[in-house]
Amino acid sequence: MVYVRRLNRERFKLYILFLLVITSFIQVGILWYYQNQRVPTNFLWDFFNKNKYGTTYNIGYFFKPYRIVVTEGYENPHWVIDEGHRYYSSLWDEARGYISNLLTKKGITHQGEFNREYWGEVVLKKSFVFEFKTNISTELLAAFLNVNPDSDFKPGGIYKMAILPSENINRNITIYVYNGSSVNKYIMPFEQKGLHINDYDNIINELYEEDGDGYNIVKEFVSNYVYDYLSPDALIVAKGNSYREFKSLVCNVPDKIKNTYTSEELDDMAKIILGEDHDEYMKNIDVYNVIVFQNLSNMYRIYRDGLLEYRYLYVIDNNDKGSESEALNKALNFIKSREELISPGVDIYLSGITRNQNYYTFTFDYKFGDRPIALEDYKINNKDGKNLNHAITIDVNSKRVLNCYWLLKDFEKGNEKLNLNVKFEYMFDDVFAANEGLDRNEFSIRDINIVYEVKYSTQSQVLKPVWCIENMEGKKYIVKMRERLEQGG
């Protein structure tokens, strides 16, 4: 009997001890959440659901070229293969495989290095060129492709890459990597299960038959160019018909933003923006008609033109910069977890990387129907008066997003058909006519695109294609295209 009482007392003590341990664990969690300005009851919710809301997407999904340019060589057409084209996926799958080989030094039989001017010679040859809008570092390439790179990948990144299927006399594949300052050449065998010389030839033959828009490149017409002022592979139209047909584009503020006024509508919007944490935030519409969601460490402001602004309000640890791939993963998670905000038909591409002292800045832009959407000095309607040049701008470190500006717009094809002049000579004249004081001797061209420009508006906009000329410093010049108003005009 005494033994039973002693056993019951020991068991009671064990229960008390177990309860104290659990209580201590909860208190530590509560303290941690208070220090991070979170609602403490959410700690237990996260503990029991820790796998439910984890990042499950593959960041390699975001790794894709801005465009692919195909040509049979000098004075032959250059065709743009956009993401919607039937050959885009097969060509990009091939290129991804060869990039993995380059990073891991698999099968390379020869390599060499040239100065940056040699890129102008590469693009005059029969080639398949994969272009990014910014130099993708070795670290990001490895993260995107999930490989362990060799530390001696000499280019240090890829800005553009050319596959030349028939340059090598031994019927190996030749790859050129341009990082913006030098060109590296590699020769390796064709992948056994991939495309071979005849497959590349067949793609070119079918592009001739498609009756698609062809382009020239600057290098074909300006042989004595100065590289600091003119990019040799900038696509231009110098031959053939001066006019091509385009369609207008209709741009709207999302209905979710236009129609959010009541408490119930605010809650619905909060669930989209904040997800599972929406109950932690105060929700209101301020005196400027801006939707505001805020707690002690985070603030979201949604303006009536569709701009989403986010700010992290708590103290930032300058030691949290971390690696580029860690930071990019946080930025992509921020976007991906709110993909319901992205208009159907819109593709997002990485357009810029800035490596700051304690954080990174990543910029992303939109394409709709394979046509870029441009912002140039888009003014935010607040007291800061900040101008935006990209659809999404995110400041981020390895731990969290610090600031974000994200312009949310819905797009759909318009009904208006437009005949626009695409000749390079007229564009060149018009950029100076539209920008008084622009010095012809100092003007540079890194890239030329036909885009739709979005300007500040809380109403519907009908957008017409315009020229977008980027100089070597990244500044954009938006120029109206000449329009033929009636047949034969």
Secondary structure, DSSP 8 states (H G I E B T S, - for coil): -HHHHHHHHHHHHHHHHHHHHHHHHHHHHHHHHHHTT--TTHHHHHHHTTTTTS--S-GGGG---SEEEEESSTTS-EEEE-TTSTTHHHHHHHHHHHHHHHHHT-S--EEEEEEGGGHHHHTTSSEEEEEEEEEEEHHHHHHHHT----TT-TT-EEEEEEEETT-STTS-EEEEEE-SSEEEEEEE---TTS--HHHHHHHHHHHHHTT--EEEEGGGT-TT--TTTB-TT-EE--SS-SEEEEEEEEEE--HHHHT--SHHHHHHHHHHHHGGGGGGSEEEE-TTS-EEEE-SSEEEEE-TTSEEEEEE-S---GGG---HHHHHHHHHHHHHTTGGGS-TTEEEEEEEEEE-SS-EEEEEEEEETTEEEE-SSEE-SSTT--EE-SSEEEEE-SS-EEEEEEE--EEEEEEEEEEEE--HHHHHHHHHHHSTT--TTT--BSEEEEEEE--S-SS-EEE-EEEEEE-TTS-EEEEE--B--STT-
